[in-house]
Each structure stands twice: as C-alpha cells, then as structure tokens.
C-alpha cells in the first residue's frame, strides 16, 4: 500500500506541467468556476511575468530596482500591516513618525523634533498634499483680506505630470515656464515675470524629470525675498524634491535648497527612488505647524482610536515605511553617500564613453548639478543613419530600456536619451550597456534606417 493514496489527490505526484490545469488554457477575463492547485496557478502567473522586462536593466525609471535581502524579509513580515490603523499597529506608526523626524533633520528643519509630516504612497501623492496646503493657506489669507479666491495660480518649471494633475484636480492655473534653447530649467527671472497676488506658491523641481538637473531653489527664494521687500508680496515655496531630496544631503550637503531657506514651507520626496526603499512610499514635510492648515486634517476613530490623517489614500501597506526606516538605520549618512557617489561616478563614466563614440552631444554629464544620471542627443549636422528612437528600440533587443523623448514645448525640436544610474547599476553593467550601444550603432551603419524619425518627431517613451 503506498504512503499516499492516488485516489485522494490524483495529481499530487504529477509534474506541474503534467497536471490537468496546465494542460488547458487558463481563463483570462472571466473568473473560473472551480478552485485550482496553488502550485499550478503560481506557475501560470510566474510564467506570464517572465515576459516583463528585467527591472535591473530599466534605466528609464527613477524607481528602485535593487533591494537588500533583509528588506524582502521585512516586507513579508509587514504584508498584513495597514499603515492607517495606528491603534492596531502602534509600533509601525512610531516608525513612520521616526522617519519624518529623521527627514526633518536631514532637510535642516529649524525644529526637527516637532516638524509635521507624513508618509504617502509616492512622491505624486506627497506633491499633491503639499499643493493643497499651499492653496488652503493662500485662500485663508485672501478671505481674511476680503479678496476674491477664484483665480489661484502656481509657478513652476517643466514638471512631472503629477503637478498637471494637481492643477486640474484642484482648479489651479499652472503657470509652467516653458524651456527655451539655452535655458532648460526654471530661473528667478522667469518666476518674477509670472508671480502675482494670486500665486499660491512657486515650486522648483530638485531633479527635473527631463534633464535631471536641480533648479536653483536658493536663487529663486532670494528673488522672492527682494520682491517682498519692494512690493510686500509674500509668496511661499514648495520644493519638489522627488529625487534630489534623497541625494544632495549626502553628496552636496553645503548646497542650500531645503528648510534652511525660510521661504520653503514644504518639501516632498520619493522614498522609492533615491531613498532606496521598495516601490510605494513617499514623504511630505512642512516647515512649521502653521504651514499645514488644520481643516485639511481628518480624525477618525472607527479603527479603534482617535487618529489624525491627511492623505489621499486611506488603507495602505506599512512595509515600505518599515523598509525606509531599515535603510536609514542600515546605511546612515555614510552608506547613502557611498551608494550615490558610486552612482555619480558610473554616470560620469557612461557620459565619457558615450561622448567618445563621436555621434552624440552630452546634455547632462552627471556632474552633481543634478541627480545621478546622464543625457545626450545627436550632434547637429550628423546623419548616423538612425534616430534616438531607433537606438532606444534597438537596445531593447538586449533587454535595456532607455528613455528617448522630445523635450516639452518651445524645445520639442530637441530629442534626447536619458539614462538613470541607480543603486545596483555597477560599472560592469555600464560597460555592458556601452558595448551593446556600440553594437547597435554598427548594425545601423551597415543598414541605415529607411524613413527614420527626425528630431521633430515626438514619439518614443518616457518613464518617470
């Protein structure tokens, strides 16, 4: 008599690909009537996911793609923890609170121990919370002064789509300063041309999506200080530090962009980008308690205790916050600096190797005036037999994803490629990329692209 009866579980001993479930096509758009073996369904889903790209080779994304094994363990341990339920999971709530104060200290808050802030699902949500607070403060002041509140505007440079969403969702005029040839980022002069009494705030981007450069936060603040002296107009600032807020404090600590500037009232950042946390965490902090209007904070007690909350989402996982805290303790300032410095070195090395090819002009070489990345376009007058969109498609045959895109309005005749160099992109990996780019160029030289896209074509892809 066998130890296990085949009658009890007919396919217990079957190879997974010999099971009945994998011998049939799984339903795709209707729920099946019957349950199935977890082993079989895992294999079905696992095999489909093989068709996704290799995240480590995705050099178009700003998001983190390499994590310590210990982070994987912590994420498993936190899979059932609901971040919003602070009464049930008080230690996770305490860890979130510690992260806020660590960031307040990192960003030079004048009172880091009492700074207000919260975690979010990402930098986009954090940006919107910062924008809402700006609008509410502006509206309250206008009402006190007996002035209309129907025409709020916000000034920024070329921004990530989340600010376009904010402006549309909350009915704010977005005065987005367009790029110009010779000026690809926001500057004080362009801000002063657009600011007025209806401006809820100026939002410089500390790591522009298109070029990866830092916008001059301090210079803009100085210009607004002078404007207030001359006119009495007091315009606050919010810094979109999605990427740079987790880089400059370690790699360029003397660069003044944060709460050392009194006019900076709030900062948002993305923990899952250069904060090195898993996908799904962002942060927003306010300089002072009065900078976050009280009527934006809701209090709920139906989860077991009185809990203040300011967020667009309610239930959300706690694992990413715990992982962020792990990184703070594990790496410290020294570890973050080592990692980002190596990323800068790899970006600069890649820039020099791309320049040696002779076909490309380097736009941003990863020289610490922005985030660890590099970008380039085709030299004027060069006809290499391909466009950057063609090159982007070609390197995908080796698994690489590199963003190729035209710049925003006024500079949409400029097409560039951008490579993000994140944690996990080693020098050896960069060498492999360079060799694959050269190999693709050699193929184009032997067989040029017919009817290739020219620099005025706006197609391609851009991962934020």
QUINORTA-V73127 format. One record per helix or strand of 3 or more residues. SS is the DSSP state (H for helix, E for strand). FROM is the first residue (numbers start at 1). LEN is the number of residues. If there is no record, write none. Layout:
SS,FROM,LEN  SS,FROM,LEN
//
This chain:
H,16,3  H,21,3  H,38,12  H,55,3  H,69,9  H,90,17  E,116,5  H,123,22  E,153,4  H,161,9  E,173,4  H,188,7  E,199,5  H,217,15  E,237,4  H,244,3  H,248,4  E,264,7  E,282,5  H,289,3  H,294,3  E,298,3  E,307,3  H,319,38  E,360,5  E,373,6  H,388,11  E,403,4  E,415,6  H,427,20
//
